[in-house]
Amino acid sequence: MNITVLKFLESRPGRIFISTDSGEVQQLARKIFSTNDNQPSRLIEINGTIAHIDRDWNYLACESLEKTILDFHALSYCHLAVISKSSFGHLAIIRRIYPYQELYLYCDGIKKINNQDDYNQYKYSTC
């Protein structure tokens, strides 16, 4: 598992929200962003079934839809975002007042995205 994004977020201050369709990534994020003293965890989580609704067209798709919608909404309120080259992350970020402020794309490393042209230069098939 590639942990480039988690390491990047670990170096940044503040609370962390991760929307993922990987239970393994979520477990690792819990471990990395938990605190040992009586401080609250840096990780903000939305409970629910983790699934990729495009791929899991069985009961998981319906069961995970609520979490997916809440994740989408929460992502649109993040001050800093690292997204993959996907409609889910991109559309959530476009909802922000300043969509390209503190926006990064994970595509063979972490790339700073300053505008739509920066985002468009990376093709879906290569990221």
N, CA, C and O atoms as CSV, one atom per row, in Angstrom:
chain,resi,resn,atom,element,x,y,z
A,1,MET,N,N,0.854,-1.182,0.000
A,1,MET,CA,C,0.000,0.000,0.000
A,1,MET,C,C,0.896,1.240,0.000
A,1,MET,O,O,1.862,1.318,0.759
A,2,ASN,N,N,0.570,2.188,-0.845
A,2,ASN,CA,C,1.306,3.431,-0.937
A,2,ASN,C,C,0.771,4.397,0.122
A,2,ASN,O,O,-0.429,4.668,0.165
A,3,ILE,N,N,1.653,4.914,0.972
A,3,ILE,CA,C,1.207,5.803,2.051
A,3,ILE,C,C,1.674,7.242,1.854
A,3,ILE,O,O,1.761,8.004,2.817
A,4,THR,N,N,1.974,7.617,0.611
A,4,THR,CA,C,2.450,8.964,0.297
A,4,THR,C,C,1.492,10.037,0.805
A,4,THR,O,O,1.924,11.014,1.416
A,5,VAL,N,N,0.210,9.864,0.560
A,5,VAL,CA,C,-0.782,10.873,0.963
A,5,VAL,C,C,-0.862,10.960,2.478
A,5,VAL,O,O,-0.919,12.058,3.031
A,6,LEU,N,N,-0.869,9.816,3.161
A,6,LEU,CA,C,-0.935,9.829,4.626
A,6,LEU,C,C,0.283,10.519,5.224
A,6,LEU,O,O,0.152,11.274,6.187
A,7,LYS,N,N,1.450,10.274,4.675
A,7,LYS,CA,C,2.676,10.935,5.159
A,7,LYS,C,C,2.603,12.441,4.911
A,7,LYS,O,O,3.019,13.230,5.760
A,8,PHE,N,N,2.078,12.842,3.760
A,8,PHE,CA,C,1.906,14.262,3.452
A,8,PHE,C,C,0.971,14.912,4.471
A,8,PHE,O,O,1.272,15.985,4.994
A,9,LEU,N,N,-0.153,14.269,4.753
A,9,LEU,CA,C,-1.125,14.818,5.701
A,9,LEU,C,C,-0.577,14.818,7.126
A,9,LEU,O,O,-0.900,15.705,7.917
A,10,GLU,N,N,0.242,13.836,7.451
A,10,GLU,CA,C,0.822,13.760,8.791
A,10,GLU,C,C,1.705,14.978,9.068
A,10,GLU,O,O,1.826,15.409,10.214
A,11,SER,N,N,2.313,15.526,8.032
A,11,SER,CA,C,3.201,16.686,8.200
A,11,SER,C,C,2.439,18.003,8.277
A,11,SER,O,O,3.035,19.045,8.547
A,12,ARG,N,N,1.145,17.969,8.046
A,12,ARG,CA,C,0.331,19.183,8.056
A,12,ARG,C,C,-0.418,19.307,9.377
A,12,ARG,O,O,-0.812,18.298,9.961
A,13,PRO,N,N,-0.619,20.546,9.858
A,13,PRO,CA,C,-1.366,20.719,11.115
A,13,PRO,C,C,-2.872,20.534,10.895
A,13,PRO,O,O,-3.357,20.535,9.764
A,14,GLY,N,N,-3.582,20.378,11.985
A,14,GLY,CA,C,-5.040,20.352,11.924
A,14,GLY,C,C,-5.616,18.959,11.906
A,14,GLY,O,O,-4.902,17.959,11.973
A,15,ARG,N,N,-6.924,18.924,11.813
A,15,ARG,CA,C,-7.668,17.662,11.776
A,15,ARG,C,C,-7.672,17.107,10.367
A,15,ARG,O,O,-7.487,17.843,9.398
A,16,ILE,N,N,-7.884,15.809,10.258
A,16,ILE,CA,C,-7.782,15.100,8.991
A,16,ILE,C,C,-9.093,14.376,8.713
A,16,ILE,O,O,-9.636,13.694,9.582
A,17,PHE,N,N,-9.597,14.532,7.484
A,17,PHE,CA,C,-10.751,13.763,7.029
A,17,PHE,C,C,-10.312,12.975,5.803
A,17,PHE,O,O,-9.779,13.548,4.852
A,18,ILE,N,N,-10.533,11.668,5.822
A,18,ILE,CA,C,-10.139,10.817,4.706
A,18,ILE,C,C,-11.377,10.087,4.188
A,18,ILE,O,O,-12.067,9.388,4.930
A,19,SER,N,N,-11.632,10.268,2.908
A,19,SER,CA,C,-12.701,9.526,2.244
A,19,SER,C,C,-12.018,8.489,1.366
A,19,SER,O,O,-11.281,8.835,0.443
A,20,THR,N,N,-12.263,7.237,1.653
A,20,THR,CA,C,-11.600,6.163,0.919
A,20,THR,C,C,-12.548,4.979,0.759
A,20,THR,O,O,-13.463,4.794,1.560
A,21,ASP,N,N,-12.324,4.187,-0.272
A,21,ASP,CA,C,-13.074,2.945,-0.414
A,21,ASP,C,C,-12.213,1.759,0.014
A,21,ASP,O,O,-12.499,0.614,-0.336
A,22,SER,N,N,-11.153,2.046,0.778
A,22,SER,CA,C,-10.256,1.004,1.283
A,22,SER,C,C,-10.298,0.942,2.807
A,22,SER,O,O,-9.906,1.892,3.485
A,23,GLY,N,N,-10.770,-0.169,3.334
A,23,GLY,CA,C,-10.754,-0.366,4.781
A,23,GLY,C,C,-9.342,-0.382,5.329
A,23,GLY,O,O,-9.108,0.051,6.457
A,24,GLU,N,N,-8.395,-0.879,4.542
A,24,GLU,CA,C,-6.992,-0.931,4.963
A,24,GLU,C,C,-6.419,0.472,5.158
A,24,GLU,O,O,-5.709,0.725,6.131
A,25,VAL,N,N,-6.728,1.379,4.235
A,25,VAL,CA,C,-6.270,2.764,4.356
A,25,VAL,C,C,-6.908,3.418,5.577
A,25,VAL,O,O,-6.230,4.136,6.312
A,26,GLN,N,N,-8.184,3.184,5.805
A,26,GLN,CA,C,-8.881,3.769,6.947
A,26,GLN,C,C,-8.269,3.291,8.262
A,26,GLN,O,O,-8.091,4.084,9.186
A,27,GLN,N,N,-7.946,2.001,8.352
A,27,GLN,CA,C,-7.317,1.453,9.570
A,27,GLN,C,C,-5.955,2.089,9.812
A,27,GLN,O,O,-5.627,2.449,10.943
A,28,LEU,N,N,-5.162,2.227,8.755
A,28,LEU,CA,C,-3.838,2.842,8.896
A,28,LEU,C,C,-3.970,4.309,9.302
A,28,LEU,O,O,-3.188,4.796,10.118
A,29,ALA,N,N,-4.944,5.012,8.746
A,29,ALA,CA,C,-5.169,6.419,9.115
A,29,ALA,C,C,-5.527,6.525,10.597
A,29,ALA,O,O,-5.067,7.440,11.279
A,30,ARG,N,N,-6.335,5.606,11.096
A,30,ARG,CA,C,-6.672,5.607,12.531
A,30,ARG,C,C,-5.417,5.480,13.383
A,30,ARG,O,O,-5.272,6.150,14.405
A,31,LYS,N,N,-4.525,4.620,12.949
A,31,LYS,CA,C,-3.287,4.405,13.698
A,31,LYS,C,C,-2.378,5.639,13.641
A,31,LYS,O,O,-1.833,6.058,14.662
A,32,ILE,N,N,-2.216,6.215,12.454
A,32,ILE,CA,C,-1.302,7.350,12.275
A,32,ILE,C,C,-1.807,8.604,12.983
A,32,ILE,O,O,-1.017,9.329,13.587
A,33,PHE,N,N,-3.110,8.869,12.916
A,33,PHE,CA,C,-3.634,10.139,13.424
A,33,PHE,C,C,-4.256,10.056,14.813
A,33,PHE,O,O,-4.846,11.029,15.283
A,34,SER,N,N,-4.132,8.915,15.472
A,34,SER,CA,C,-4.601,8.832,16.851
A,34,SER,C,C,-3.576,9.505,17.766
A,34,SER,O,O,-2.411,9.661,17.399
A,35,THR,N,N,-4.009,9.892,18.928
A,35,THR,CA,C,-3.094,10.513,19.893
A,35,THR,C,C,-2.965,9.609,21.107
A,35,THR,O,O,-3.891,8.879,21.460
A,36,ASN,N,N,-1.812,9.671,21.731
A,36,ASN,CA,C,-1.555,8.813,22.889
A,36,ASN,C,C,-2.004,9.445,24.199
A,36,ASN,O,O,-2.338,8.730,25.144
A,37,ASP,N,N,-2.017,10.762,24.272
A,37,ASP,CA,C,-2.502,11.410,25.488
A,37,ASP,C,C,-4.013,11.579,25.390
A,37,ASP,O,O,-4.633,11.010,24.491
A,38,ASN,N,N,-4.598,12.316,26.258
A,38,ASN,CA,C,-6.055,12.449,26.301
A,38,ASN,C,C,-6.599,13.473,25.306
A,38,ASN,O,O,-7.694,14.003,25.495
A,39,GLN,N,N,-5.844,13.748,24.259
A,39,GLN,CA,C,-6.287,14.663,23.216
A,39,GLN,C,C,-7.187,13.907,22.234
A,39,GLN,O,O,-7.026,12.700,22.056
A,40,PRO,N,N,-8.125,14.602,21.601
A,40,PRO,CA,C,-8.949,13.917,20.596
A,40,PRO,C,C,-8.104,13.536,19.385
A,40,PRO,O,O,-7.088,14.168,19.097
A,41,SER,N,N,-8.528,12.522,18.701
A,41,SER,CA,C,-7.851,12.078,17.486
A,41,SER,C,C,-7.879,13.199,16.457
A,41,SER,O,O,-8.827,13.984,16.409
A,42,ARG,N,N,-6.845,13.272,15.638
A,42,ARG,CA,C,-6.834,14.238,14.532
A,42,ARG,C,C,-7.746,13.788,13.399
A,42,ARG,O,O,-8.090,14.586,12.527
A,43,LEU,N,N,-8.136,12.529,13.401
A,43,LEU,CA,C,-8.913,11.958,12.303
A,43,LEU,C,C,-10.409,12.169,12.527
A,43,LEU,O,O,-10.947,11.812,13.576
A,44,ILE,N,N,-11.064,12.745,11.541
A,44,ILE,CA,C,-12.519,12.880,11.537
A,44,ILE,C,C,-13.056,11.732,10.690
A,44,ILE,O,O,-12.642,11.557,9.544
A,45,GLU,N,N,-13.964,10.958,11.242
A,45,GLU,CA,C,-14.498,9.805,10.518
A,45,GLU,C,C,-16.011,9.866,10.416
A,45,GLU,O,O,-16.688,10.355,11.320
A,46,ILE,N,N,-16.525,9.372,9.323
A,46,ILE,CA,C,-17.953,9.176,9.149
A,46,ILE,C,C,-18.165,7.670,9.121
A,46,ILE,O,O,-17.668,6.979,8.231
A,47,ASN,N,N,-18.893,7.176,10.085
A,47,ASN,CA,C,-19.122,5.733,10.160
A,47,ASN,C,C,-20.056,5.275,9.050
A,47,ASN,O,O,-20.918,6.024,8.589
A,48,GLY,N,N,-19.871,4.052,8.640
A,48,GLY,CA,C,-20.723,3.466,7.611
A,48,GLY,C,C,-19.969,2.421,6.830
A,48,GLY,O,O,-18.776,2.205,7.039
A,49,THR,N,N,-20.668,1.785,5.937
A,49,THR,CA,C,-20.083,0.753,5.103
A,49,THR,C,C,-19.190,1.386,4.050
A,49,THR,O,O,-19.605,2.308,3.346
A,50,ILE,N,N,-17.964,0.891,3.943
A,50,ILE,CA,C,-17.024,1.376,2.943
A,50,ILE,C,C,-17.165,0.508,1.698
A,50,ILE,O,O,-16.975,-0.708,1.750
A,51,ALA,N,N,-17.493,1.132,0.603
A,51,ALA,CA,C,-17.598,0.419,-0.675
A,51,ALA,C,C,-17.452,1.441,-1.793
A,51,ALA,O,O,-17.628,2.640,-1.577
A,52,HIS,N,N,-17.138,0.971,-2.956
A,52,HIS,CA,C,-17.078,1.826,-4.138
A,52,HIS,C,C,-18.389,1.593,-4.876
A,52,HIS,O,O,-18.592,0.532,-5.466
A,53,ILE,N,N,-19.282,2.588,-4.843
A,53,ILE,CA,C,-20.642,2.353,-5.336
A,53,ILE,C,C,-20.687,2.046,-6.830
A,53,ILE,O,O,-21.657,1.452,-7.300
A,54,ASP,N,N,-19.666,2.435,-7.583
A,54,ASP,CA,C,-19.635,2.093,-9.006
A,54,ASP,C,C,-19.297,0.626,-9.234
A,54,ASP,O,O,-19.675,0.046,-10.252
A,55,ARG,N,N,-18.587,0.034,-8.290
A,55,ARG,CA,C,-18.112,-1.337,-8.478
A,55,ARG,C,C,-18.940,-2.369,-7.716
A,55,ARG,O,O,-18.981,-3.534,-8.113
A,56,ASP,N,N,-19.583,-1.974,-6.657
A,56,ASP,CA,C,-20.285,-2.910,-5.782
A,56,ASP,C,C,-21.786,-2.812,-5.974
A,56,ASP,O,O,-22.499,-2.366,-5.076
A,57,TRP,N,N,-22.275,-3.226,-7.140
A,57,TRP,CA,C,-23.700,-3.116,-7.418
A,57,TRP,C,C,-24.468,-4.292,-6.819
A,57,TRP,O,O,-25.109,-5.065,-7.532
A,58,ASN,N,N,-24.391,-4.406,-5.540
A,58,ASN,CA,C,-25.209,-5.357,-4.788
A,58,ASN,C,C,-25.716,-4.596,-3.573
A,58,ASN,O,O,-25.843,-3.373,-3.628
A,59,TYR,N,N,-26.000,-5.270,-2.507
A,59,TYR,CA,C,-26.537,-4.571,-1.342
A,59,TYR,C,C,-25.556,-3.540,-0.791
A,59,TYR,O,O,-25.985,-2.568,-0.170
A,60,LEU,N,N,-24.242,-3.724,-1.001
A,60,LEU,CA,C,-23.266,-2.761,-0.489
A,60,LEU,C,C,-23.441,-1.386,-1.123
A,60,LEU,O,O,-23.219,-0.370,-0.464
A,61,ALA,N,N,-23.835,-1.342,-2.389
A,61,ALA,CA,C,-24.004,-0.055,-3.060
A,61,ALA,C,C,-25.063,0.784,-2.348
A,61,ALA,O,O,-24.854,1.971,-2.098
A,62,CYS,N,N,-26.174,0.180,-2.030
A,62,CYS,CA,C,-27.233,0.912,-1.332
A,62,CYS,C,C,-26.826,1.222,0.108
A,62,CYS,O,O,-27.061,2.324,0.604
A,63,GLU,N,N,-26.226,0.259,0.761
A,63,GLU,CA,C,-25.835,0.435,2.155
A,63,GLU,C,C,-24.758,1.501,2.303
A,63,GLU,O,O,-24.728,2.213,3.307
A,64,SER,N,N,-23.875,1.622,1.319
A,64,SER,CA,C,-22.774,2.575,1.430
A,64,SER,C,C,-23.111,3.947,0.852
A,64,SER,O,O,-22.324,4.883,0.996
A,65,LEU,N,N,-24.260,4.082,0.205
A,65,LEU,CA,C,-24.610,5.346,-0.430
A,65,LEU,C,C,-24.692,6.495,0.573
A,65,LEU,O,O,-24.233,7.599,0.278
A,66,GLU,N,N,-25.261,6.256,1.740
A,66,GLU,CA,C,-25.375,7.306,2.747
A,66,GLU,C,C,-23.995,7.819,3.152
A,66,GLU,O,O,-23.777,9.029,3.212
A,67,LYS,N,N,-23.074,6.916,3.428
A,67,LYS,CA,C,-21.708,7.322,3.796
A,67,LYS,C,C,-21.047,8.068,2.644
A,67,LYS,O,O,-20.348,9.057,2.865
A,68,THR,N,N,-21.260,7.609,1.434
A,68,THR,CA,C,-20.664,8.250,0.259
A,68,THR,C,C,-21.145,9.694,0.130
A,68,THR,O,O,-20.343,10.589,-0.135
A,69,ILE,N,N,-22.422,9.927,0.311
A,69,ILE,CA,C,-22.979,11.280,0.222
A,69,ILE,C,C,-22.426,12.158,1.342
A,69,ILE,O,O,-22.067,13.311,1.103
A,70,LEU,N,N,-22.356,11.627,2.551
A,70,LEU,CA,C,-21.811,12.399,3.671
A,70,LEU,C,C,-20.322,12.697,3.469
A,70,LEU,O,O,-19.864,13.799,3.775
A,71,ASP,N,N,-19.569,11.726,2.959
A,71,ASP,CA,C,-18.150,11.950,2.659
A,71,ASP,C,C,-17.990,13.068,1.627
A,71,ASP,O,O,-17.139,13.944,1.780
A,72,PHE,N,N,-18.804,13.033,0.589
A,72,PHE,CA,C,-18.764,14.044,-0.469
A,72,PHE,C,C,-19.008,15.438,0.114
A,72,PHE,O,O,-18.290,16.389,-0.193
A,73,HIS,N,N,-20.019,15.536,0.947
A,73,HIS,CA,C,-20.357,16.819,1.557
A,73,HIS,C,C,-19.234,17.297,2.483
A,73,HIS,O,O,-18.846,18.464,2.434
A,74,ALA,N,N,-18.714,16.403,3.320
A,74,ALA,CA,C,-17.640,16.774,4.249
A,74,ALA,C,C,-16.391,17.210,3.491
A,74,ALA,O,O,-15.737,18.177,3.883
A,75,LEU,N,N,-16.060,16.522,2.429
A,75,LEU,CA,C,-14.875,16.863,1.636
A,75,LEU,C,C,-14.964,18.279,1.086
A,75,LEU,O,O,-13.947,18.958,0.944
A,76,SER,N,N,-16.155,18.719,0.781
A,76,SER,CA,C,-16.329,20.067,0.226
A,76,SER,C,C,-16.067,21.161,1.263
A,76,SER,O,O,-15.979,22.335,0.904
A,77,TYR,N,N,-15.942,20.799,2.535
A,77,TYR,CA,C,-15.653,21.773,3.593
A,77,TYR,C,C,-14.198,21.733,4.064
A,77,TYR,O,O,-13.819,22.495,4.954
A,78,CYS,N,N,-13.399,20.874,3.490
A,78,CYS,CA,C,-11.997,20.766,3.911
A,78,CYS,C,C,-11.198,21.966,3.405
A,78,CYS,O,O,-11.365,22.400,2.265
A,79,HIS,N,N,-10.331,22.495,4.264
A,79,HIS,CA,C,-9.490,23.635,3.888
A,79,HIS,C,C,-8.337,23.211,2.990
A,79,HIS,O,O,-7.887,23.984,2.145
A,80,LEU,N,N,-7.867,22.004,3.169
A,80,LEU,CA,C,-6.804,21.436,2.348
A,80,LEU,C,C,-7.327,20.102,1.831
A,80,LEU,O,O,-7.945,19.343,2.577
A,81,ALA,N,N,-7.083,19.821,0.570
A,81,ALA,CA,C,-7.566,18.560,0.020
A,81,ALA,C,C,-6.504,17.923,-0.862
A,81,ALA,O,O,-5.833,18.593,-1.646
A,82,VAL,N,N,-6.372,16.620,-0.712
A,82,VAL,CA,C,-5.576,15.804,-1.627
A,82,VAL,C,C,-6.566,14.840,-2.253
A,82,VAL,O,O,-7.144,13.995,-1.570
A,83,ILE,N,N,-6.755,14.971,-3.550
A,83,ILE,CA,C,-7.738,14.134,-4.236
A,83,ILE,C,C,-7.039,13.268,-5.281
A,83,ILE,O,O,-5.924,13.561,-5.712
A,84,SER,N,N,-7.711,12.218,-5.668
A,84,SER,CA,C,-7.247,11.430,-6.805
A,84,SER,C,C,-7.895,12.014,-8.052
A,84,SER,O,O,-8.756,12.889,-7.956
A,85,LYS,N,N,-7.494,11.546,-9.189
A,85,LYS,CA,C,-8.093,12.018,-10.446
A,85,LYS,C,C,-9.417,11.283,-10.618
A,85,LYS,O,O,-9.504,10.275,-11.319
A,86,SER,N,N,-10.444,11.815,-9.960
A,86,SER,CA,C,-11.767,11.189,-10.005
A,86,SER,C,C,-12.834,12.268,-9.954
A,86,SER,O,O,-12.606,13.367,-9.450
A,87,SER,N,N,-13.975,11.943,-10.473
A,87,SER,CA,C,-15.093,12.890,-10.433
A,87,SER,C,C,-15.525,13.144,-9.000
A,87,SER,O,O,-15.885,14.270,-8.657
A,88,PHE,N,N,-15.495,12.114,-8.152
A,88,PHE,CA,C,-15.952,12.252,-6.773
A,88,PHE,C,C,-15.193,13.373,-6.064
A,88,PHE,O,O,-15.807,14.319,-5.571
A,89,GLY,N,N,-13.883,13.277,-6.010
A,89,GLY,CA,C,-13.083,14.286,-5.319
A,89,GLY,C,C,-13.150,15.638,-5.991
A,89,GLY,O,O,-13.294,16.663,-5.324
A,90,HIS,N,N,-13.047,15.646,-7.296
A,90,HIS,CA,C,-13.043,16.912,-8.031
A,90,HIS,C,C,-14.358,17.665,-7.869
A,90,HIS,O,O,-14.346,18.869,-7.613
A,91,LEU,N,N,-15.474,16.990,-8.010
A,91,LEU,CA,C,-16.765,17.665,-7.858
A,91,LEU,C,C,-16.993,18.154,-6.426
A,91,LEU,O,O,-17.576,19.218,-6.220
A,92,ALA,N,N,-16.542,17.394,-5.451
A,92,ALA,CA,C,-16.667,17.851,-4.055
A,92,ALA,C,C,-15.856,19.122,-3.830
A,92,ALA,O,O,-16.326,20.053,-3.177
A,93,ILE,N,N,-14.656,19.162,-4.361
A,93,ILE,CA,C,-13.773,20.318,-4.178
A,93,ILE,C,C,-14.300,21.547,-4.911
A,93,ILE,O,O,-14.158,22.666,-4.418
A,94,ILE,N,N,-14.895,21.357,-6.059
A,94,ILE,CA,C,-15.441,22.486,-6.819
A,94,ILE,C,C,-16.532,23.207,-6.026
A,94,ILE,O,O,-16.825,24.370,-6.304
A,95,ARG,N,N,-17.125,22.544,-5.060
A,95,ARG,CA,C,-18.163,23.161,-4.229
A,95,ARG,C,C,-17.583,24.159,-3.228
A,95,ARG,O,O,-18.321,24.974,-2.673
A,96,ARG,N,N,-16.275,24.106,-2.992
A,96,ARG,CA,C,-15.668,25.032,-2.021
A,96,ARG,C,C,-15.707,26.463,-2.554
A,96,ARG,O,O,-15.781,26.676,-3.765
A,97,ILE,N,N,-15.659,27.433,-1.661
A,97,ILE,CA,C,-15.650,28.840,-2.074
A,97,ILE,C,C,-14.422,29.135,-2.925
A,97,ILE,O,O,-14.522,29.806,-3.952
A,98,TYR,N,N,-13.268,28.637,-2.503
A,98,TYR,CA,C,-12.027,28.780,-3.260
A,98,TYR,C,C,-11.532,27.375,-3.615
A,98,TYR,O,O,-10.696,26.817,-2.905
A,99,PRO,N,N,-12.035,26.808,-4.694
A,99,PRO,CA,C,-11.784,25.397,-4.980
A,99,PRO,C,C,-10.313,25.015,-5.140
A,99,PRO,O,O,-9.940,23.885,-4.824
A,100,TYR,N,N,-9.482,25.917,-5.616
A,100,TYR,CA,C,-8.093,25.539,-5.889
A,100,TYR,C,C,-7.122,25.987,-4.800
A,100,TYR,O,O,-5.910,25.821,-4.941
A,101,GLN,N,N,-7.637,26.543,-3.737
A,101,GLN,CA,C,-6.781,26.918,-2.618
A,101,GLN,C,C,-6.441,25.663,-1.817
A,101,GLN,O,O,-7.332,24.926,-1.396
A,102,GLU,N,N,-5.167,25.432,-1.616
A,102,GLU,CA,C,-4.693,24.247,-0.877
A,102,GLU,C,C,-5.259,22.953,-1.468
A,102,GLU,O,O,-5.748,22.084,-0.745
A,103,LEU,N,N,-5.182,22.845,-2.798
A,103,LEU,CA,C,-5.639,21.639,-3.481
A,103,LEU,C,C,-4.441,20.900,-4.053
A,103,LEU,O,O,-3.580,21.491,-4.704
A,104,TYR,N,N,-4.401,19.606,-3.801
A,104,TYR,CA,C,-3.321,18.750,-4.288
A,104,TYR,C,C,-3.936,17.532,-4.967
A,104,TYR,O,O,-5.018,17.075,-4.600
A,105,LEU,N,N,-3.234,17.025,-5.951
A,105,LEU,CA,C,-3.662,15.846,-6.686
A,105,LEU,C,C,-2.637,14.743,-6.448
A,105,LEU,O,O,-1.432,14.952,-6.588
A,106,TYR,N,N,-3.138,13.566,-6.086
A,106,TYR,CA,C,-2.242,12.420,-5.988
A,106,TYR,C,C,-2.205,11.745,-7.350
A,106,TYR,O,O,-3.177,11.122,-7.778
A,107,CYS,N,N,-1.069,11.878,-8.022
A,107,CYS,CA,C,-0.873,11.293,-9.353
A,107,CYS,C,C,0.624,11.088,-9.510
A,107,CYS,O,O,1.343,12.007,-9.901
A,108,ASP,N,N,1.095,9.884,-9.206
A,108,ASP,CA,C,2.529,9.617,-9.239
A,108,ASP,C,C,3.265,10.629,-8.361
A,108,ASP,O,O,4.220,11.272,-8.796
A,109,GLY,N,N,2.811,10.754,-7.148
A,109,GLY,CA,C,3.307,11.754,-6.215
A,109,GLY,C,C,2.217,12.782,-5.963
A,109,GLY,O,O,1.109,12.661,-6.484
A,110,ILE,N,N,2.526,13.778,-5.178
A,110,ILE,CA,C,1.539,14.810,-4.837
A,110,ILE,C,C,1.851,16.072,-5.612
A,110,ILE,O,O,2.949,16.619,-5.520
A,111,LYS,N,N,0.871,16.528,-6.379
A,111,LYS,CA,C,1.027,17.708,-7.239
A,111,LYS,C,C,0.141,18.831,-6.726
A,111,LYS,O,O,-1.022,18.600,-6.395
A,112,LYS,N,N,0.682,20.057,-6.656
A,112,LYS,CA,C,-0.105,21.231,-6.277
A,112,LYS,C,C,-0.961,21.629,-7.472
A,112,LYS,O,O,-0.457,21.765,-8.587
A,113,ILE,N,N,-2.252,21.815,-7.237
A,113,ILE,CA,C,-3.194,22.217,-8.284
A,113,ILE,C,C,-3.640,23.647,-7.991
A,113,ILE,O,O,-4.227,23.920,-6.944
A,114,ASN,N,N,-3.358,24.559,-8.925
A,114,ASN,CA,C,-3.690,25.972,-8.734
A,114,ASN,C,C,-4.918,26.421,-9.509
A,114,ASN,O,O,-5.507,27.456,-9.199
A,115,ASN,N,N,-5.308,25.642,-10.518
A,115,ASN,CA,C,-6.451,26.032,-11.348
A,115,ASN,C,C,-6.928,24.824,-12.157
A,115,ASN,O,O,-6.345,23.742,-12.087
A,116,GLN,N,N,-7.984,25.031,-12.915
A,116,GLN,CA,C,-8.567,23.940,-13.702
A,116,GLN,C,C,-7.574,23.380,-14.720
A,116,GLN,O,O,-7.548,22.173,-14.959
A,117,ASP,N,N,-6.762,24.248,-15.317
A,117,ASP,CA,C,-5.780,23.775,-16.298
A,117,ASP,C,C,-4.770,22.831,-15.659
A,117,ASP,O,O,-4.384,21.831,-16.265
A,118,ASP,N,N,-4.338,23.142,-14.432
A,118,ASP,CA,C,-3.429,22.231,-13.719
A,118,ASP,C,C,-4.069,20.864,-13.557
A,118,ASP,O,O,-3.429,19.838,-13.789
A,119,TYR,N,N,-5.334,20.852,-13.158
A,119,TYR,CA,C,-6.046,19.590,-12.952
A,119,TYR,C,C,-6.201,18.833,-14.272
A,119,TYR,O,O,-6.024,17.616,-14.315
A,120,ASN,N,N,-6.528,19.544,-15.336
A,120,ASN,CA,C,-6.797,18.916,-16.634
A,120,ASN,C,C,-5.557,18.336,-17.300
A,120,ASN,O,O,-5.675,17.469,-18.166
A,121,GLN,N,N,-4.390,18.791,-16.919
A,121,GLN,CA,C,-3.180,18.274,-17.572
A,121,GLN,C,C,-2.892,16.815,-17.215
A,121,GLN,O,O,-2.112,16.153,-17.900
A,122,TYR,N,N,-3.516,16.313,-16.152
A,122,TYR,CA,C,-3.341,14.918,-15.756
A,122,TYR,C,C,-4.539,14.122,-16.271
A,122,TYR,O,O,-5.687,14.467,-15.992
A,123,LYS,N,N,-4.271,13.081,-17.005
A,123,LYS,CA,C,-5.327,12.281,-17.610
A,123,LYS,C,C,-5.800,11.201,-16.657
A,123,LYS,O,O,-5.009,10.668,-15.878
A,124,TYR,N,N,-7.086,10.874,-16.711
A,124,TYR,CA,C,-7.665,9.842,-15.848
A,124,TYR,C,C,-6.939,8.507,-16.004
A,124,TYR,O,O,-6.751,7.784,-15.026
A,125,SER,N,N,-6.541,8.189,-17.199
A,125,SER,CA,C,-5.938,6.871,-17.443
A,125,SER,C,C,-4.512,6.766,-16.906
A,125,SER,O,O,-3.977,5.663,-16.802
A,126,THR,N,N,-3.892,7.889,-16.564
A,126,THR,CA,C,-2.500,7.837,-16.095
A,126,THR,C,C,-2.362,8.020,-14.589
A,126,THR,O,O,-1.276,7.829,-14.041
A,127,CYS,N,N,-3.423,8.381,-13.930
A,127,CYS,CA,C,-3.353,8.611,-12.469
A,127,CYS,C,C,-4.111,7.541,-11.708
A,127,CYS,O,O,-4.158,7.574,-10.478
